[in-house]
């Protein structure tokens, strides 16, 4: 498999995930598992890339992507934190 083909497949997965994350951002507490999956997969991607950079299997400039994926993972984990929904909060206030 050529690198370009692998890149196209990876981008199609990330584009699809991005669409669903945008939809999930409307009500993050209802979609915590999807958001957490995206966060942890970002950490996994960053980890694999960090090893590849360290072992000189990919260009050193790609280390910036390691940082970017790490930041994305942290932001998504913050977004995925449990917050009571309005219905749940109003039910407990009664």
C-alpha positions, 0 to 999 in steps of 0.5 A: 500500500502506498503512503498516499493511499494510507493517508487518504484512508486515515483522513476519511476516518478522521473526517467522519469522526470529526462530523460526529464530534461536531454533532456530539458537541451540541450535547457533550454529556449525552455523547461522552463515550464518543468524545472520550474515544476520540480523545484517547485515540488522539493520545494513541496516535500521538504516542505512535508518532512520537515513537516513529519520530524518536526512531527516525522513521518519520521526519523530525518536523512531524513532532509538531503533530505529536503536540497537536494530537496531544492538545486535541486529546486534552481538549476532548477529555475536558469536553467529555467531562460529565455535566448534569443535563438540564432535565436532570438538574431540574428534576433534582431541584423539585 
